Amino acid sequence: MKKILIIIPLFLLFNIDAQTKSNHIKQQKIMNNTTILNTANENVSKGDYESFLAYCTSDTKWVFVGERILNGKEEVRAYMKEFYVEPPVFDVKLAIEDGDFVTVTGNISLKNKNGKFEHFDYCDIWRFENGKIAELKAFVIEKKP
């Protein structure tokens, strides 16, 4: 009887330890994609768009819901050249990661061609493949004065 009582608690401890390790591995992955996105976006904030694009897959796809779809780095590069007259100003409110996806909400301000800032609320859903940005689905709404 004593052997059974000793074996069961050891099994339970092993199982709990395995779950803890599994959760730690998941937590590392969660931090990884969010960290990748934050690092890539730091380059955008500095106006270093080429360094940002190094974090994207060659066939990255960006969908601006209701506006346009960009296919591949070249189209993203052209978009940035046209719309990021100066580096955008991000104010991230929330970032949530689940598997290969990172969802970010916040505010973004862009200087237009007339030199005036336009302000937007956004919700971005980023999909990652092997540590690179593979897809963006962006919901962007202009703030009216």
Secondary structure, DSSP 8 states (H G I E B T S, - for coil): -HHHHHHHHHHHHHHHHHHHHHHHHHHHHHHHHHHHHHHHHHHHHTT-HHHHHTTEEEEEEEEETTTEEEESHHHHHHHHHHH-SS--EEEEEEEEEETTEEEEEEEEEEE-TTS-EEEEEEEEEEEEETTEEEEEEEEEEE---
